[in-house]
Structures are given as C-alpha cells and as structure tokens.
Amino acid sequence: MKNIDLIATVLLVVAGLNMGMVTFFNYDMLAQLVGTSGTMHQVLAGAVGLSGLYYVVNWAKAKFCKSS
C-alpha cells in the first residue's frame, strides 16, 4: 500500500466514524479537536474530500481501464 493510499484510508475512516458519531450521538469529534470555524477544520474537511475523490478515481481506473 502506497503512503497516499494509507493517508486517504485513514482520513476516510476517521471521517466516517466522526459522521456516525454526529448522526447517532450528536457529538462532533472533529469540532471538539479543532473547532468548527477555523482554518484547520476547513483543511481537514478538504483533505477528506480529496481522499474521497482519490478513491473514486482509483476505483474508476480499476473498473473501466482493465488491461487484457
């Protein structure tokens, strides 16, 4: 696993767990750690979004660009 794959995976897992905690327990771990209106919150949210995009692109390449 490449380093970028590991980073993207960790970001997506942490974001997924945080979203579950927000939904079921009304507790935002990310907001508690870095605040809700700061630059760090925006940077982390952007990193999660880029991680998702990275996974979608890799999935599409694997699915549609198969070499025979």
N, C-alpha and C positions, 0 to 999 in steps of 0.2 A: 504494500500500500504506500503510495507516494505521500509526502508530507502534506500536500494540499488536500488530498483525499481525507486524511486524518483530521485536519483542521475543519474542513467542511462538515465532516461527520459529527464531530464534537459540537460544533455550532448548531447544527440541525437538531441533535438530540437534546441539548440544553434548551433550545428554543421550544421544542415540542413539549418537554417536561414543564417548562415555565407556562406555556399556554394551557396545559392541562391543569396546573395549579390555579391559574387565573379563573378558568372555567368552573372547576369543581369546588375550590376553596376560597375564591375571591382574594388570592394572595399573589402578588406580582413580585417574584424574587428579583427580577432584573431592576425593577423600580426601587426596591429596598437597597440594592447594592450600589447603583449608580445614579439614582434619581430619575424622574420622568421627563424633565425638560432640558437636561444638559446635553452637551455635545457628545459625551461618551455614550449616552443612550441611543442617539442617532447613529453613531458609528457602529455600535453593536447591532442595531436593527438593520443597517445597511449591509453589514457583513453576513448576517443571516440570510438576507435576500440574495446576495451574491452567491452564497453557498447553495441555496435552492436552485438558482439559475445554472450554476456549475453542474449540479446533479442532473438537471433536466437535459442539458446539452450532452453530457456524457451518456445518458440513457438513450437519447435520440441517435447518437452516433453508433452505439452498440446495436440498437434495434434496426436502424434503417441503412446503415453503411457496412453491412456484413460483407466481408471478402470471401469469395468461394474458391 
